Amino acid sequence: MRKFFAGAWRVIAFPFLLIFNIIAFPFRALHRRFPRFFPALWRVISFPFRLIFNIIAFPFRALYRRFPKFFDGLWKVVSFPFRLIFNIVAFPFRAVKRFNKFLNTEPEERPLTDVFVDLVSDQDTRQMMWNQVEALRGHLLRSVLALILTICVSFFFTQQFVEFLSQPIGGLSQLKAIEATESIGVFMKAALFLGIALAIPYIAMEIWRFVAPGLRSHERKISLVGIPLAGFLFLSGAAFTFYIMLPAALPFLINFMGIKTELRPDSYFSFVTGLMFWVGLSFEFPLVIYVLSALGFIEPKVLAQQWRLAVVIITIVAAAITPTVDPINQGLVMAPMILLYFISIGLSYIAYAGRKRNEKE
């Protein structure tokens, strides 16, 4: 892209450069023939202007030599609005330049065994490790602050979100609270879930910013896609829970053994938001496997060979997540998780093949 714009600029500027060179040719020839004449002529012509300028500037120079700090501070005050506007305009371009440089910078290659040895023997390596711990703490702190901010923002939409979640049972009028603070607890739980859903892309970005300095250039670019994808997968899992699992699970729970169930807001919304949260997290599994395979931590062959064990683990997890004990609802949880596991194997092969190809290059 840089070569394209450079070529386009040369094409556009060619006629102007040609006209300039034609006009300047005789003056350049005369200057090469009489190199001392023209500088002397310029000094003679500019002498009156330089004299007037020096006379006018003399008192200001004298004052500046007497009070240099005052005039420096005055200049900073006068030029501050212009510098501020310039920095605001230049900020996105500088940020894009720094980000592009960061993406294309290769890290220093060091074997992991050497790092562990240096941790014991080298003070600089131990200091580097503590710097990484401090950086991790900073990323975690910013993630928590972002979560607090998104929770505060979600307060404006929590009432509508609570009404939306109550649609499977016929609305909020079907719920009966027996404690004075129960409605407040429901409101806070719904706001917390909304805040987590909104903050997941930013939290994924903070995780990427922490691990990116140790990745190769192509690995940084690949893992960068996971930032928006993390939020999309979480919302996909939450939508799957609300639109597919709940309509199948709620009738079974409410009408079990023919006993009429009086739903409480606290138990209902804890059940719904908890189920949406855990299923949403399980939908992040393909993304995690793809990133780990691209980084070389997991081999797709191992995932393919251990699929039976994975199915057993998924069954246990689905039994823990599923709100009912019937096999139908447990199967509704297991089916997408097993499907996601096999999708993860395919993504792992793609990521691993790309990693091997880049290593050969």
N, C-alpha and C positions, 0 to 999 in steps of 0.2 A: 504494500500500500504506500510506503514511503517513496519507493522508486517511481510509482505512478504519479504522485503529486509533484515530485521533482521534475519528471519529464513534462508534465502539463505546464509547470511554471516556466520551463525553458522555452516551450512552444509559444506561450502567451507573451513572454518578455522579448522574444527574438526581434520583432520589428523595432521596438523601442531601443534595444541595444544596438541594432544596426544603424539607426538614425544618429544615436549618440556617438558611435564610433566614427561615422562619416564627418560629423561636425567637429569632433575633437581631433581628427587626424592632423590638420595643419598646425594646430597649437602644440600637439605632442612633437611634431617634427621640428618646429622652431625651438621647443624647449630642449630637445636632444642636441640641436645645433648650437644653441647659446644657453647652456644650463645656468650660468651665473646671472645673466641679464634679467630674466623674468623674476627671480626672487628679489633682486635689488629694486626692480620696477614696482613690485608689490609692496615692498617696505616704504618706498617713496609715496605711493598712492595712499596707503593706509596710515601714514604717519599722522595726519591731522585727526583722524578718527581715534587712533590710539592715544593721542595726546589729550583729546577731550574726555575720553573714557577714563584715563588715569587721573585727570584733574577732578572729575566727578567722584571717582571711586576712592580718592585719597582719604577723605574724612571717615568713610565707612571702614576702610582698611585700618586706619589708626584706632577707631573705636573697637574694631574686632580684636586687634592685638591687645587692647587694654582690657576688654571684657569678652574673652572668647566663649566662656560658658554661657553667658547671657544670650549671645547671638545664636549659639548652637541650640539652646533650648527654645529660642524664638522660632528658629527654622523648623524644629521638630513640631512645634505647635501649628505653625502656618501650613506645613506640608502634610500634617496628619490626615485631613479628609481625603487628599489625593492618594496618599499611600494606602489608606483604608480601602478606598474604592478599587485601587489597582490590585490589592491583595485579595479582595472579594472576587473580582473578575478572574484573577489568575489562579485562584484556589482549585477549581475543578480541573484545570489543565495540569497543574502541578500534581494533584492527587492521581490523575490518570497516568501521568508519566512515572510517578513513584510506584504505582500499582503494577504497571507494565514491566518496569525494571525488576520488581520483586518476583513477578511470575516467571521471568526468564533468567533468574539468577540460580546457578547450580550450587547446592550446599557442599561443604567440605566432607569428603568421604572418609569415615573412620570406622574400622571394625568395632563391633560391640564389645569384644573381649578386651581390646585396647582401652576402651572407655572405662570398663570396670577396673582394670589395672591402674589407670591413671587416677581414679577416684581414691584409691588407697595411697598412692605415692605422690600425686601432684596436687599442690595447693590451688593452682589456677583451675584445674578441672573441678575440684570440689566447689570453688567459688562459682564456676559456671553452672553447676548443678543447683546451687542455692538461688542463682539468678533465674533459672528456669522455674524453680518452685515459687519465687516471687511473681514471675510472669503468670504462672497458673493461677495464683491467688487473685491477681488482677483480673484475669479473664472470668473467673468465678464470681468475683464481686460485681463486674459489669453485667454478667448474666442475671444475677439476683436483682440488681437495680432495674434492668430491663423488664424482668418478670413483675416487679412491683409496679412499674410504670404501666405495663399492659393490663395488669389487674385493675389499676385505677381507671384506665380508659374503658375497660369492660364494664365498669359500674353503670355507664350510660346505656348499655344495651342488655344488662342482665335481666331486667324485668321481661323484655320481649323474648329473651332466650329461655327463661323459665316457662313462660307461656307456651313456647314452641316445644319444649321437652315434655310438657304435660299433655300434648295432643293425643298420644297413644291411649290414654285412659279417659279421654273426654274433656280435658281442660282442668284448670285449677279448682273448679268447683267440686270436683270429685275427691279432693284431698281434705282431710280434717286434722288440724293441728291440736295437740293436747298440752303443749307447753308454750309459755309466753314468748320464749326466745327461739322457738323452732323456725319461724319464718325468716328470722335474721340469719340463722345458721344455713338455711337453704340458699338464701341470697348469696352468702359468702362462698359457699361451695360452688355454685354456678359461676360466680365471678372468677374464682380460682381456676376452674376448668377453662373458661374463655381466655383468661390471661395466659395460661400455659399454651393453649393452641396458638395464640397470637405471638408468643415469645419464642416458639420453637425455631423459626428461621434465624432469629438473631442469636439464640444459643448455639445453633449449628455453626453460625459464622464465627462465634468466639472460639469454638472447638477447632474450626479450620484455621483460624489465625494462630492458635497455639501450636498446632502440629505442622503447619505449612512451612516454617523455616527449615525443618529437617527433611522436607520432601524434595524430590527432583522436580525440574520444571514441568515436565509432562504430567507428573503425579499431582502437582498443585492444580493444574488446569482441569484434570479429571475430577478431583475431589471438590472443586469449586461448584460443580453442577449439583452436588448433594445439598447445598444450602437451601435453595427453593424446593428441592425434591423432598426434603425432610418434612417441611410443613404440609406439602401436598399429600404425602403418604399418611401422616398422622390424621389429617382431615378425612382421608379416604377410609381409614379404619373406623373413625368415629361415625361417619355416614353409614358404613356397612352395619355397625351396631344398631344405629337408630332405625334404619329403614328395613333391615332384614332380620336381625336377631330379636329386637324387642317385640315386633308384632307376633313372632312365634313363641316367645318366652312368657310374655305377660298373661295371655289367656290361661296358660297352664298354671302359672303361679297363683293367679287370682281365684280360679275355679277349682283348685285341687281339692279333692274329696268332697266337693259340693259345699264347702264352707264359705260363707260370704266374708270377703276380706275388706276391712276398712283401711284404706291406704293413708299413711301419714306422710306429710311432705318430706320430713327428714329421711325416713327410710327409703322412700321412692327415689328422691333425687340423689341420695348417696349411692343407691344401687345403679341408677342410670349413668351418672357422671363417672363413677368408678369403672363400670363396664366399658364405657366409651374410651376412657383413658387407657386402660390396659390393652384393649384390642387395638387402639390407635398406635400404641407403642409396638405391638407385635407386627404391625404393618411396616415398621421401619427396618425389619429384618433384612429384606433384599438389599436395601441401601447400605447397611452395615457390612454385609457379606461382600458386596461389590467393592467397597472402599478398602476393606481389609485384603481382598484378593489383589486389588490393584497395587497395594503397598507391599505385597509379598508375605503377609502374615498367615494367609490361609491358602491352601491348594485345593482346586476344585475336585481333584481325584479323591481326596479324603472325604469331602462332603458327599460325593456320589457313592463311595463305599459304605459310609455310615448312615445311609438313609433309613435303615430299619430302626437303629437307635434313635434317630431324629424323630421318627414317627411316635415312638414310645414316649419320648420327652414331650412332644407336642400334645399327646393324649393326656399326660399328667398336667401340663400347663392348662389345657383346655378345661379339664375337670375342675381345676382351681378357679379359673375365671368364670366359667359358666354358672349363672345364678340358679339353675335348676339341676335336678339329678337325673332327668330323663335323657336318654341317648339322642333324641332328636335335636334338642338344643345344643348338646355337647358336640354333635356332628356338625351343626351350623358353625361352631367355632373352629372345630378341627379342620374342616374342608378348606377354608381359605388359608389357614396357617400351613397346611401340608402343600397346598398349591404354591404359596409364597416360598416355601423351602425349595421346591423343585425349580421355581423361577430363579431363586438365588443361585442354584447350581449352574444354570445356564449363564447368568450374569457373571458368575465367578470364572467360568471358562473364557468368557469374552475379555474380562479384565486381566486374567492371567496371561492370555495370549498377547494382549497389547503390551503388557509389561515385558514379556520375553522379547517381543519384536523391538521395543525401544532399547533394551539392553544390548541386543545385537548391533543395532545402529550406533 
